[in-house]
Amino acid sequence: MFYYNPDRKSKHQLLHEFVIRTDAYNTIMTDLETSQMNYPEQNYLIVGQRGAGKTTLLNRIKYGIEDSEKLKNWLLPVMFSEEQYNITELSNVWENTAIYLEDHYGFDSVVEEINEHATKKDFEEIAFDIIEKKLALTNKKIILLIDNIGDLLKKISQKEVHRLREILQTKSFIRIIAGSPFYLENILNYQKPFFEFFKVIRLNGLNKFETEDLLLALGELNHTKEKIEKIISETPERIEVLRTITGGVPRTIALLFKIFIDNEYNDSVKDLEQILDIVTPLYKHRMDDLAPQQQKIIDSVARKWDPISVKELSENLRIPSKTISAQLNQLEKEQIIEKRKTNSKNHLYLIKERFWNIWFLMRYGRKETKERVIWLVKFLESWCNDADIENRIIEFTNKVKNKNIEEESALFFKEVYSGITKLTFKAKLALQNISNTLQEKTKTTKELTQYALNELDNKEFSKAILWISKIENLTSKEKIIVIRAAIGANEEKSSNADFSFARNVFESYLNSLVDFSELKTNDNLTVSQAETCIICFLVMITEYLFVAKNPDGETLYKFYDVTFNLISEIFSIKEKNQSLNLDLSIENKLLLLAIQKTYALNLLDVVCSLFEKDYEINGSVFSISKILEPMYFAILIILGKKEYIQIPSEKEEVIRNIVDQIKSK
C-alpha cells in the first residue's frame, strides 16, 4: 500500500493515492510549465527524511510532465531508480539515460552507438555528446529525476562532480530534480560546486489537515473511511496524538494505520513486532548513515524519550557541550532531531520521528528500566481517557484469565498498564488479580525448562522430552532441548516415543512456515515442494544456531542429520533428482544469518561439509550445494578453496554480495 516502493505502483494507483505533498508538486510543475529551458535553469533538491514522500513526489512529477499539454511534446522525464548500484562514475549516468530513452521514448540504437566508444579515454564526454545530438535532432529536452542523489555524488569523483556542474551551468537541454534524506554538505557549502544549482524544497512532517487527508485516503483504500470520518469528527485530538508520535511522516502514519483505527484491545504485540520488522531496514540504514558520534547522541536522546537538554547529554556521554550542540544542529538540519525552544538558551531536543524512537526502544531498550514500554505508556495516557484505559485493562485481564493471550504479550502489557500513573481503582484491582497468575505461569515454564536441561546433562533424554511436553507453548529454547534430546535418544537407540514427540514438534513448526495441508495428502511431491522442505530444514538450523550456546561442529553435524530425517519421515518425495536453483528467499536470508554466526564461531568448515553432503528422501537424492549454489560458493571463497574459480559469471555478483554480508557480521 503506502509502505514502500511507490515506483512499483501503477500510474492509476499512484495518482489516486496522491493526496499530500500537493503544494510541493504544484510549485515544481508551475516552474516547469512556465519555462522553455532556453537557457540553463535552476534545479531542485527535495529534502525529507526517509518515508517523507520523496520517491512518490518524483513519480508524480514524472506523470505530471507526461500528462501536461505544455510539456509532453518536448520534455522527457528520465527516472532513476532509488538504488543506483550500477552507477560509480559519471559515464554510467549517461549510459542509464540512454537506456531509458531507448526503452521509453523510442531512441533506437542510441545505447549501441554509445557502447562503441566504451574503451576510449573520453568515453563520458562522447556518451554525453551523443545524447545531446540525439535530443537536438528530435527537438527534445530531458529532466533527470534522481532519488538519493547524495549516494550518486559520493560514488563519482570530485573531478566528475565539477564536470556535472559545468554541464548544468552551460547546457540548457538538461535539468535535474533530485531527492535526498539529508542536506548535502556540497550543497550547503558555497565553495563546493552544486550550491547555486539547486532550489531546496523541504518535505516537513504533515500538519493536522494533511494527516486527515492521508488517513481518509487510507480509509477509502481499506474500506474504513466512515470510521476515520467518525474519529476526525468526534475525537480529533487523537489525530494530533498520531501525528506527534510519527513526526508527521506519511510512511509511518500508514504503518500505524491499523493500530490507529483499532479501538478495541487485542493481542497487538505481534502486530507491533511485524511493523517493527518492516521498518527495521529503513531505520537501521538511517542509523548506519550517521557518524559514530552522532549515533552515540541519538542513542542517548532515544533512551530518554522525553526532550533532553544539551547539559544532560554532555553529562551522560562525557562529551563537551559545544560538540554536542554542533552535532545536534547538524542532526536538526537532517530532520532527525527536533529542537523544542524554551524561554532560556537551554533548549530541549528529541527524536523528530517518534516511531523511530519507538523502534529503537523496542529493539535496544533495557527491560529492567522499563525503557522498552515508556513510549506506549505515554501514548496510551495521551490517546485514551480514564474510561478507555479501564476498559482496555479489563479486557486484557479477561484474556489472561481465559488464556486467550500469549505469555509474552501478557507480560509485556502487564508492564505497560502497570506503568500508567492514573488508574481507576477497578483497573488497579484487575491488574493485581492477574499478577500472581502471570508470575506462577512464568515460574512454571522456567522450572520445567530447567528440569529438562538437568535431565539433558544427565543424558536422561526421555525424561528431558517429558518435561518439555508439559509446556503449553514452546519457545525456541524449548525446541532446541527437544532437538538435542532427540539426537541423544537416536544415538542410544532409545524408544520411538522420544523421536515421535520430536517429530510432532517439528511438524507443527514446519506448518508455521509453510502450509503443508495439501502436500500431506499427496504422495508424489514435486521437486519445488521438495525444495521447500529442504529450505524449512535449513531454517531450523538457523533457529538452532541462534539459541544454542557455543555449538560445536559435531553437535551441528548431528543436528543437520536428525532434523532432516524428521522431515524425511513426515513427507514422502518420489521425484527423480534434477538440477535445482533457488533465489535468496526470506528463508534463505535466515540461513545467511546462521552462516554469519557459524563464521563468527569458526564452524564454517563444518557448514561447508554439510552443504557438500547429499540427502536422500525415498530414493531421490538432493544436493544442498546445488540447491543453494550461491551460498555454497560464497563459503568456498571465504574458506579459500580453489573450487570457487568455477563460479558461473552470471552469479558472480550475487555470490560476492553474500560474501560481503557474511564477512560483515
N, C-alpha and C positions, 0 to 999 in steps of 0.2 A: 504494500500500500504506500504510505508516505515514508517508510523507513529508509531504504537505501536504493541506490541505482536508479535515479529518476530518468537517466538516459536510456534505460531499457523499456520505459513505458511507451505506449503508442501515443501518437500525436493527439488523438481524441482524448485519451485519458489524462494526459498532462495538461492540456488546455482546460479540461473540465475541472481539474483539481486546483488550478492556479488561481487562488483566491487571496493570497497575501503577496507581499513584495511588489504590488502593482505600481506604487509610486516610483520605485527604482526603475521598473520596466518602462514606464511612460517617459521618464526623464531621458533614458538612453534612446528609446525609439524616436522621440521628438527630435533629438540631436541628429540621429541618423537620417531621418526623413527630410531634414532641412539642410543637409549637406550633400554636395555633389562630389566631394573628395577631389576637387580640382587642385588642391594643394594639401600637403601633409596635415592631417588632423590630429587633435589630441586623442589619446587612447584612454580606456577606462580600466580601473582596477576595482573589483568588487571584493571588499574585505568583510569577512564574517567567520565566526568560529564554525567548526565542523557541525553540520546539521542545520546551519542557519538558512540554507536555501540557495547557495551559490550555483550549484550544478543545475538545479531546477530553473533558476533565472536565466542561465546561459542557454539552456534548451528552449526556454520561452522566447528569448530574443531570436534564436535561430528560426523558430516557426513564425515569429512576427515579421522577420525580413522576407521569408518565403511567401507570406500572405499579403505583404504590403504592395499596393499598386504603384507606390512611388519608388520602391526599391527592388522588387523581384526581377525586373528586366535587366538590371546592370550590376547588382551587388550580390556576391555569392558568399554565404556563411560557410566557413570551414571549421568543423567541430573536432577538437582534440579530446581524446578520452582522458578521464581523471588519472588513470595510471599510464604513465609515459615511459614504460620500461625500455623501449627501443630508441629513445632519444638520449644521446650522450654528447652530441655535437650539433652545431647549427645546421649543417647539411641535412641531418635527419629531419629537421623541421620542414625543410623544403621537399624532402622525399615524401613525408607523410602528407603534405599539402597536395603534391602531385597525385598521390594515390587517391585522395579524397575527390579531387577534381575529375579524375578519370572515372571513379566509381559512381559519383553522384551527378555529375554535370556533363558527361559525355566528351571529356577532353581525351580522345583516343590517342594512344601511343605516347603520351607525354612521359609516362614512367619509363618506358623503353628508351626513349630519347635521352632522358637524364642518366639512366644506368650505363649508357655507352661511354660516359665520361667518368665513371666511378673511380678509376685508378689515377686520375690526374690530380696534381697537387692543388689546383684551384677549383676542385670539384664543387665546393659550396657556392662560389661565385657563378660558375657555369649553370648549376641547378637553378639558382635564383633567376638568372637571366632568361633561361628557357621558360620558366613560369611567367615572368613578366611579358615576354614576347607573345606567348600563347594567349594571355589575357588581353593584350592590346589588339590582337587580330580579331577578337570577338567583342571588343568594347565592354569588357567586364572588369570589375574590381573585386577584391576579396577582403573579408574581415575574419580574422582568426579568433576563434572562441576557445581560449585555453584555460582549463581548470588547473588549479595548483601550479601556477606559473613559477612560484618560488622553487619548486622541485626542479623545473626545467632550467632555470637560471643558475642553480647550484651545479648542474651537471656540465654546462658548457663553460669554456674558458673565458677569462676576463677579456681576452682579445676578441672573442666572438660576441661577448656582451656589447662591446664597443661597436662592433660591426652591425649588430642588430639596431643599436641606437642610430647609427649612421643611416641605415635603411629607413627607419621610421621618420628620420629628420628630413630625408631628401626625396622619398618615393611617395607619391600620392595615391597609388593604386592599392595600397595595403594598410590595414588598420587592425588594432588588437583590442579585444575586450577579454580581460583575464579575471580569474578568481584566485583568492588566496586566503588561508585562515589567519594569516598574520600580516602586519605591516612589514613589508620587506625593507631591510636595512638600506639596500641600494636605492630604494625609492625615497626614504626619509632623509637620506644624506644628499645634500645638494651637490657634493663633489663627485658622487657616483653617477653613472651615465643615464639613469632612467627617470630621474625625478620629474623633469619638466614634461614628460610624455604621457603621464597618467593623471587622470582625474579620479580621485578616490571616492567610491560610493560605499558607505559603511552600512552593513545589514545589522542593525541593533536588535535586541530582543523585542518580540512582538508587544504592542500595547494592548490595553483591555479590548478594544474593538476588533483589532486584528486577531486576537486569541479567540474571540467569539466567532469570527468568520471562519477560522480554521476548524473549530470544534463543530460548527454547523455543517461544514463540508464533510468532515469525518463522520458525523452523524448520518448524513444523507447516504454516504457510501456503505455504512454499516446498518442502515435501516433503524437508527435510533435517534433520528432528528427530533422527534417530539419530546423525547426525554431530555435532550440537550436544551431545547427551547424552554422546557419547564425549569431546568436548573438556572438558565440565564434570567428567566422572569422572576422566580421565587427566591433563589439563593445566589445572587450574583457575586457575593463575597467569595464563593468557592472558586470562581474563575480566577480571582486575584490570587488565591492561595496556590492554585495550579500554576499560574503564570510566574509567581515568585519562586516556587520550588524548582521550576525548569529553567529559570532565567529567560523565559520567553523564547526559547529555541524551538522552532517548529518540529524538528525531528523528535526531540524529547517529549514534546507535548503529545505527538502522535503515539509515541511508545507508551505513554501513561494513559492513553485514551480509555482503555478497558477499565483500569482501576478508577478513573475519574467518574465514569458513568455507573459503576457498581456501587449501589447504595446499601447493599446488604453485606454482612460479614460472611466471608468464605475463606477457605484454606488458600490464601493468596501467596504464601511463601514460594510455592512452585512457580506461580505466575511471575512474581518478582524476580526469582532466580533466572527464569527464561529471558526476561527483559535485560537483566544484568549480563547474561551471556551474550545477548545480541549486541549490546553496546560496548562490551569489553574490548574488541579490536579497535573501535573508534577512540575510546578513552586511553587505552594503552599506547596507541600511536601518538596521541596528543601528549602524553607524559614523556614518551621517548623523544619527542621533538624538542623538549626543553633542555637547557643547560643543567649540569649537575646541581649547581647552587640553587637554581630556580626550582628544581624537583624537590629539594630539601625544604624550601619555603612553602611550596604547595602542600607538601606532606603535613607540615605544622598547621597551616591555615585550615586544611581539610579536617584534621582531627578535632579542631576547636569547634567546628560547625558554625557557631555564632561569630559575629565580627570580632576581629582581633587587632590589637594595636601594634605599631612598629616596635614599641618598647618591649612588649610581651614576646614578640617574635625574636627580638635580639637576645633577650634573656634565655628563651628556650633553645635557640640554635647556637648561641655564643658567636654571633656574627655582628660586627659593628652596625649601628643603626643607619648610618649613611649608606652602607652597602645594601641593607635590607630595603631602604626607601628607593634606591635606584632600581633594584630588581623589581620591586612592586610597581613602579611606574612603567617599566617595560612590559610587565605582565598585564597591566591595565590596558596599555595600547593594543595588546594582542587579544583583548577581550576575554582573558582567562580570570583575572582578578577584578572585582568591583570595589571601588572606593566609596565608603559612606562618610560624607563630610560631617564634622562636628563643629561646635562653636569655637573650639580651640584649634591649635595646629596638630593636635594628636588625632588624626583621622583613623578610621577603622577600615579593615579590609576583610573580604570573604571571597570564596569561590563564586564566580559570576553565575555559572550554570549549576544550579543546586543539585540536579540529578547526577552530575559528575561527582559532586561531593558525596551523594548517597552511594554511588558505585564504589568510591574509594573506601568509605567506612564499612560497607558490607564486605568488601574484599580484604581490607587491611586493618580494620578497626579491632581493638582489643575487647574481647568479650568481658574480661574482668572489670573493666572500667565503663562498661555499657556504651562504648563508642559506637558499636555496631547499630544500636537502636535509637540513639538520641534524635536522629533525624525524623524517625517515624513517630516518636513520642511527641515532638513539637509539631509535626504535621497534623497529627490527629487532634492535638489541642487547638490548632487553628481551623481545621476542616470541620470538626464536629462540635455541637453543643453538648451540654451535660447529658441530656436525654439520649442523644445519638451514641455517645460513648457507653452509657449504661446498657443500652440495647445490644451494642456490639459485644460487650463483655458477657452479658447473659447468654447470648447466642454462642459465644466462644466456649463458655464453661459447659454448656449443654453438649456441645460437640465432643469435648474432652470426656465427659461422663459416659456418653454413648459410644465412645471410641470411633468417632467419625472424623478424626483428625490425626495425622501422623505425629509421632512423638517429637520430631524435630520442629515441626510447625507449632505444636503446642507449647514447647519450651520457649520458642522464640517470642510468641505473642504473650506468653505469661510475663516475660521480661519487659516487653513493650508496655503492656497495660499497667504493670506494677510501677512503671516509671512516670505515669501521668500524675501530676501533682494534685489536681482537684477531681476526686472521685466521690460519687454518692455513696452513702452507707451501704446500699444494696449492692453496688458494684464491688466495693471492698469485700463484703461478706462472700460474694460469689467467687472472687479470686482466692480468698482464704480457704474456702471449702475444697478447691481443687488442688491446692498446693501440696497437700500430703499425697494425693493420688499420683501427681506427676513425679514427686520425689521417690515414692515407692516403685513406680514403674521404671524409672531410670536406674534405681539401685538394683532392681531385679535383673534388668538386662545386663548391667555391668557385672553382677555376680555370676550370672550364667556364663557370660563370656570368659570371665576369669577361671571358672571351674573347667571350662573346655580347654583353655590354654594350659592349665595344670595337668590335665589328662594327656594332652599332646606331649608335654615334657616327659611324662612317664610312659609314653608310647602306648597308652590305652586309647587306641583310635576309635573303637566302638563307643566308649563312654564319652569321648570328646564330641562325637557327632550327636549323641543322645542329648547332651546338654544344649547344643546349638538348636536342635529340633524343637526345644521348648520356647524359643524366642519367636514372637509373632512376625515381626518384620525384620528380615536380615539386612544388615548393612554390609558394606564392602568388607569390613574387618571379619564379620562372622562368616561370610562366604569363603574368605581365604582360609579360615580354620577348617571349614568343610573340605576344601580342596586338599589341604595338607594332610588331613586325616585320611582322605580317600587315597592319597599317594601311599601313605603308610599301610593302610589296610590292603591295598593292592599288592604291595611288596611282600607282606606277610601272609598272603592268601587268606585273609580274614573272610568272614561271612559275606554273602552277597548283599545283605541288608545295608551295610555301610555304603557300598558302591551305589546301591539303588537310591538311597537318600541323596547322595551327591548328584546323581543323575537328575533327580527331580528338581534339585536346587538350580542346576544349570539349564534345565528345560524351561523353567519359569523365567530365568534370566535371558535366555535366547528369545523367548516370546516378547520380552520387554524391548528387545532391539528390533525384531522383525516379526511381522505377522505370519506365523507358520501354519495357521489353521488349515489353509488349503493344501499346503505342501505335505502335511502329515497323512492326508488321505490318498496321496499319490505315490505309488511305489516306484515310479520312474521319474526321478527328478532330472531337470535339465542341467547342463553344465553351469549356466548362470546361477541356478539355485545352489549348486554345489559351491560356487564361489562365495555366495552369501554365507553359507555355513562356515566356510574357512575364515571369512572375514570376522564373523561373530566369535569364532575361536580365538582369533588374534586380539579382538577387543578384550576378551577375558584375560589374556596375557597382560594387556595394558593395565587392567584393574589390579592384577596381582602385583605388578611392579610398583604401583603407586601406594599400595597398602603394606606390602611385606617390608620388614626391616632388614636391610643389608642382605638381599637374596644372593645366594652363591650359585655358581654355574651348574652344579649337579642338581640342585633343587629346581632351578629354572628349567633344565632339560626334562626332568621328570614331570614337571608341571605341564609342559607342552604335550607330552605323551598322554598323560591322564585326561586332560581336558579334550584333546582331540578324539580319544577313544570314547569319551562320553557322547560327543556329537555323532560319532560313527554309529553308536548304538541307537540314538534317537531317530536318525534319518538314514534311510537306505538310498543309495545312489547307484543307478545302473546305466551310467553313460560312459562310453569309451573316452579314454584320455585324449584331450586335444589341447592345442595351444590356447592359453587363457591370458587375457590382457585387461587389467583393471586400471582405471584412473584413480587419482588420490581422492577417495570419497571421504565422508565425515569419519567413518570408522577407521579408514586408513590414516587419517590425521591423528587419531587417537594412538594408533600404533607408532606413529612418528614420535609422539611424546614418550612412549615406552622405550623406544630405541634411544632417545636422548638420555633417558635415565640409565639405561644399561651402559651407554657410552661413559657417563659420569662414574659408574660403578665398575668400569673396566671389565664388562661382561660382553662386549661387542663381538668377540670371537665366538662366544657361545651362541649368540643370536645368528651369526653367520653360518655356523654348522647346522643350526636348526632350519634355516632357510634352504640349505642345500639338501635337506632330507626330503624324500618322497613319502607322501602319506596315502594310504590305501583305504578306500571305502568300498566294501563289497566288490572287490575285484577291479575297481577303477583307481588309477594312480593319479595323484595331484601333486605337482611340484610347486611349492610356495615361491621358490626363486623365479619361476616363470610367471606366476600369477602377480607377484609384487616385484616385477623386474626392476623398476626404477629404484625402489627401496634397497633391493639386493645389491645393485651396482654401487649405490651410494656407500653401503657398508664396506664393500670391497675397496673402494677408493680410500676411505678413512683408514682401513687396516693396511693399506699399501700393497695390496695383492695385485699381481700383474694382469689378472684376468680383466681388469676394468678397461683395458685398451680395446675390448670388443664392444664397447658401448655403441648402440645404434645412433647415428648422427642426429636423427630427428628427436631423440630422447635426451640428448646431452644436456640441454639447458635445464630440463626438469630435474635431472639427476644432480646437476651442480647445485640447484636450489635446495634440494633435500640435504646435500652435504653441508651447505651453509647453515641450514636450520638445525641439523644435528649438532654441529660444532658450536652453535650459538648458545647451547644450554649452559 
